[in-house]
Amino acid sequence: MTSEELIAQLNILNIHPSSYSLGTLKNNDCTCVVKEKGQWTVYYVERDQPSILSSFLTEEEAYDFILEQFKKWLS
């Protein structure tokens, strides 16, 4: 999945854009995907403390994971 496809899917789920960040690690409560050392790492940042949720070899896998996480959290 591309970033555009992910954003479209998150919009369908009514996920506010402040709840995620694609490409940068933010210092507020959100899910972030960042490219580090050749991998795509997904973080959940809570109270300015990032925690790694998972790492992937491709951007697409990371975006698929984020979408599934939001669906899981909403259920």
Backbone as JSON Lines, residues from 0, in Angstrom:
{"i":0,"aa":"M","n":[0.84,-1.17,0.0],"ca":[0.0,0.0,0.0],"c":[0.89,1.24,0.0]}
{"i":1,"aa":"T","n":[0.5,2.23,-0.75],"ca":[1.25,3.48,-0.82],"c":[0.78,4.42,0.3]}
{"i":2,"aa":"S","n":[1.51,5.5,0.51],"ca":[1.1,6.46,1.54],"c":[-0.25,7.08,1.19]}
{"i":3,"aa":"E","n":[-0.47,7.34,-0.09],"ca":[-1.75,7.92,-0.51],"c":[-2.9,6.96,-0.23]}
{"i":4,"aa":"E","n":[-2.69,5.67,-0.5],"ca":[-3.72,4.67,-0.23],"c":[-3.97,4.55,1.27]}
{"i":5,"aa":"L","n":[-2.91,4.58,2.06],"ca":[-3.07,4.5,3.52],"c":[-3.87,5.7,4.03]}
{"i":6,"aa":"I","n":[-3.5,6.88,3.6],"ca":[-4.21,8.08,4.04],"c":[-5.69,8.01,3.66]}
{"i":7,"aa":"A","n":[-5.99,7.54,2.47],"ca":[-7.38,7.4,2.04],"c":[-8.13,6.42,2.94]}
{"i":8,"aa":"Q","n":[-7.5,5.29,3.26],"ca":[-8.13,4.3,4.13],"c":[-8.33,4.84,5.55]}
{"i":9,"aa":"L","n":[-7.35,5.57,6.06],"ca":[-7.47,6.15,7.39],"c":[-8.57,7.21,7.42]}
{"i":10,"aa":"N","n":[-8.73,7.95,6.33],"ca":[-9.82,8.92,6.24],"c":[-11.18,8.23,6.28]}
{"i":11,"aa":"I","n":[-11.29,7.1,5.6],"ca":[-12.54,6.32,5.62],"c":[-12.87,5.88,7.04]}
{"i":12,"aa":"L","n":[-11.83,5.55,7.82],"ca":[-12.02,5.12,9.21],"c":[-12.18,6.3,10.17]}
{"i":13,"aa":"N","n":[-12.17,7.51,9.63],"ca":[-12.27,8.74,10.43],"c":[-11.13,8.89,11.43]}
{"i":14,"aa":"I","n":[-9.92,8.48,11.02],"ca":[-8.73,8.66,11.84],"c":[-8.2,10.07,11.58]}
{"i":15,"aa":"H","n":[-8.09,10.85,12.62],"ca":[-7.62,12.23,12.48],"c":[-6.15,12.25,12.08]}
{"i":16,"aa":"P","n":[-5.75,13.12,11.17],"ca":[-4.35,13.18,10.72],"c":[-3.34,13.4,11.84]}
{"i":17,"aa":"S","n":[-3.75,13.96,12.96],"ca":[-2.81,14.14,14.07],"c":[-2.53,12.82,14.8]}
{"i":18,"aa":"S","n":[-3.26,11.76,14.45],"ca":[-3.08,10.46,15.09],"c":[-1.98,9.63,14.44]}
{"i":19,"aa":"Y","n":[-1.42,10.12,13.33],"ca":[-0.36,9.38,12.65],"c":[0.61,10.33,11.98]}
{"i":20,"aa":"S","n":[1.79,9.8,11.69],"ca":[2.82,10.56,10.99],"c":[3.56,9.62,10.06]}
{"i":21,"aa":"L","n":[3.69,10.0,8.81],"ca":[4.38,9.18,7.82],"c":[5.69,9.87,7.45]}
{"i":22,"aa":"G","n":[6.79,9.32,7.92],"ca":[8.1,9.85,7.57],"c":[8.84,10.53,8.69]}
{"i":23,"aa":"T","n":[8.13,10.97,9.71],"ca":[8.79,11.64,10.83],"c":[8.25,11.13,12.15]}
{"i":24,"aa":"L","n":[9.09,11.2,13.15],"ca":[8.71,10.82,14.51],"c":[8.23,12.07,15.22]}
{"i":25,"aa":"K","n":[6.97,12.08,15.62],"ca":[6.41,13.23,16.3],"c":[6.48,13.03,17.81]}
{"i":26,"aa":"N","n":[6.39,14.12,18.54],"ca":[6.49,14.05,19.99],"c":[5.14,14.16,20.68]}
{"i":27,"aa":"N","n":[4.11,13.68,20.04],"ca":[2.81,13.67,20.67],"c":[2.2,12.29,20.49]}
{"i":28,"aa":"D","n":[1.03,12.08,21.04],"ca":[0.4,10.76,20.98],"c":[-0.01,10.44,19.55]}
{"i":29,"aa":"C","n":[0.78,9.59,18.9],"ca":[0.45,9.2,17.53],"c":[1.25,7.96,17.12]}
{"i":30,"aa":"T","n":[0.83,7.38,16.01],"ca":[1.54,6.27,15.4],"c":[2.37,6.84,14.27]}
{"i":31,"aa":"C","n":[3.65,6.47,14.25],"ca":[4.59,7.04,13.28],"c":[5.32,5.93,12.54]}
{"i":32,"aa":"V","n":[5.6,6.16,11.27],"ca":[6.46,5.26,10.5],"c":[7.64,6.08,10.0]}
{"i":33,"aa":"V","n":[8.84,5.54,10.27],"ca":[10.07,6.26,9.96],"c":[11.05,5.29,9.31]}
{"i":34,"aa":"K","n":[11.74,5.75,8.26],"ca":[12.77,4.93,7.64],"c":[14.07,5.13,8.41]}
{"i":35,"aa":"E","n":[14.6,4.01,8.93],"ca":[15.83,4.03,9.72],"c":[16.7,2.85,9.33]}
{"i":36,"aa":"K","n":[17.93,3.12,8.99],"ca":[18.91,2.06,8.7],"c":[18.38,1.04,7.7]}
{"i":37,"aa":"G","n":[17.72,1.52,6.66],"ca":[17.23,0.64,5.61],"c":[15.96,-0.11,5.93]}
{"i":38,"aa":"Q","n":[15.36,0.15,7.08],"ca":[14.11,-0.49,7.46],"c":[13.06,0.57,7.76]}
{"i":39,"aa":"W","n":[11.82,0.16,7.72],"ca":[10.7,1.03,8.07],"c":[10.22,0.62,9.45]}
{"i":40,"aa":"T","n":[10.36,1.52,10.41],"ca":[10.01,1.22,11.79],"c":[8.72,1.95,12.15]}
{"i":41,"aa":"V","n":[7.81,1.21,12.78],"ca":[6.54,1.77,13.22],"c":[6.62,1.98,14.73]}
{"i":42,"aa":"Y","n":[6.36,3.2,15.15],"ca":[6.38,3.57,16.56],"c":[4.99,3.99,17.01]}
{"i":43,"aa":"Y","n":[4.73,3.77,18.29],"ca":[3.6,4.45,18.92],"c":[4.22,5.4,19.94]}
{"i":44,"aa":"V","n":[3.9,6.68,19.83],"ca":[4.45,7.69,20.73],"c":[3.36,8.09,21.71]}
{"i":45,"aa":"E","n":[3.64,7.87,22.99],"ca":[2.7,8.22,24.04],"c":[3.45,9.02,25.09]}
{"i":46,"aa":"R","n":[2.92,10.18,25.42],"ca":[3.56,11.08,26.38],"c":[5.01,11.35,26.0]}
{"i":47,"aa":"D","n":[5.21,11.59,24.74],"ca":[6.53,11.91,24.17],"c":[7.55,10.78,24.27]}
{"i":48,"aa":"Q","n":[7.1,9.55,24.54],"ca":[7.99,8.4,24.64],"c":[7.67,7.42,23.51]}
{"i":49,"aa":"P","n":[8.57,7.3,22.51],"ca":[8.3,6.36,21.41],"c":[8.57,4.92,21.81]}
{"i":50,"aa":"S","n":[7.68,4.04,21.4],"ca":[7.83,2.6,21.59],"c":[7.72,1.94,20.22]}
{"i":51,"aa":"I","n":[8.65,1.05,19.92],"ca":[8.62,0.35,18.63],"c":[7.51,-0.69,18.64]}
{"i":52,"aa":"L","n":[6.65,-0.62,17.63],"ca":[5.62,-1.63,17.45],"c":[6.12,-2.75,16.56]}
{"i":53,"aa":"S","n":[6.84,-2.39,15.49],"ca":[7.37,-3.38,14.56],"c":[8.28,-2.7,13.54]}
{"i":54,"aa":"S","n":[9.08,-3.51,12.84],"ca":[9.94,-3.02,11.76],"c":[9.73,-3.88,10.53]}
{"i":55,"aa":"F","n":[9.89,-3.26,9.36],"ca":[9.63,-3.93,8.09],"c":[10.69,-3.58,7.07]}
{"i":56,"aa":"L","n":[10.86,-4.44,6.09],"ca":[11.83,-4.19,5.03],"c":[11.3,-3.22,3.99]}
{"i":57,"aa":"T","n":[9.97,-3.15,3.85],"ca":[9.4,-2.26,2.84],"c":[8.41,-1.27,3.46]}
{"i":58,"aa":"E","n":[8.3,-0.15,2.81],"ca":[7.35,0.89,3.21],"c":[5.92,0.37,3.14]}
{"i":59,"aa":"E","n":[5.63,-0.41,2.1],"ca":[4.28,-0.94,1.9],"c":[3.86,-1.83,3.06]}
{"i":60,"aa":"E","n":[4.78,-2.68,3.53],"ca":[4.47,-3.56,4.66],"c":[4.18,-2.74,5.92]}
{"i":61,"aa":"A","n":[4.95,-1.69,6.13],"ca":[4.74,-0.83,7.29],"c":[3.37,-0.16,7.23]}
{"i":62,"aa":"Y","n":[2.99,0.32,6.06],"ca":[1.69,0.97,5.91],"c":[0.55,-0.02,6.09]}
{"i":63,"aa":"D","n":[0.71,-1.24,5.58],"ca":[-0.31,-2.28,5.79],"c":[-0.48,-2.54,7.28]}
{"i":64,"aa":"F","n":[0.64,-2.61,8.0],"ca":[0.62,-2.86,9.43],"c":[-0.11,-1.74,10.17]}
{"i":65,"aa":"I","n":[0.19,-0.49,9.82],"ca":[-0.47,0.64,10.48],"c":[-1.98,0.58,10.28]}
{"i":66,"aa":"L","n":[-2.42,0.31,9.07],"ca":[-3.85,0.22,8.81],"c":[-4.48,-0.87,9.67]}
{"i":67,"aa":"E","n":[-3.86,-2.03,9.73],"ca":[-4.4,-3.12,10.54],"c":[-4.42,-2.77,12.02]}
{"i":68,"aa":"Q","n":[-3.4,-2.06,12.49],"ca":[-3.38,-1.63,13.89],"c":[-4.54,-0.7,14.2]}
{"i":69,"aa":"F","n":[-4.78,0.28,13.35],"ca":[-5.9,1.18,13.59],"c":[-7.23,0.43,13.57]}
{"i":70,"aa":"K","n":[-7.39,-0.5,12.65],"ca":[-8.62,-1.29,12.61],"c":[-8.79,-2.08,13.91]}
{"i":71,"aa":"K","n":[-7.7,-2.66,14.39],"ca":[-7.72,-3.43,15.64],"c":[-8.09,-2.53,16.81]}
{"i":72,"aa":"W","n":[-7.47,-1.35,16.88],"ca":[-7.75,-0.43,17.99],"c":[-9.18,0.08,17.96]}
{"i":73,"aa":"L","n":[-9.78,0.16,16.78],"ca":[-11.15,0.65,16.67],"c":[-12.2,-0.41,16.99]}
{"i":74,"aa":"S","n":[-11.8,-1.66,16.97],"ca":[-12.8,-2.73,17.19],"c":[-13.03,-3.01,18.65]}
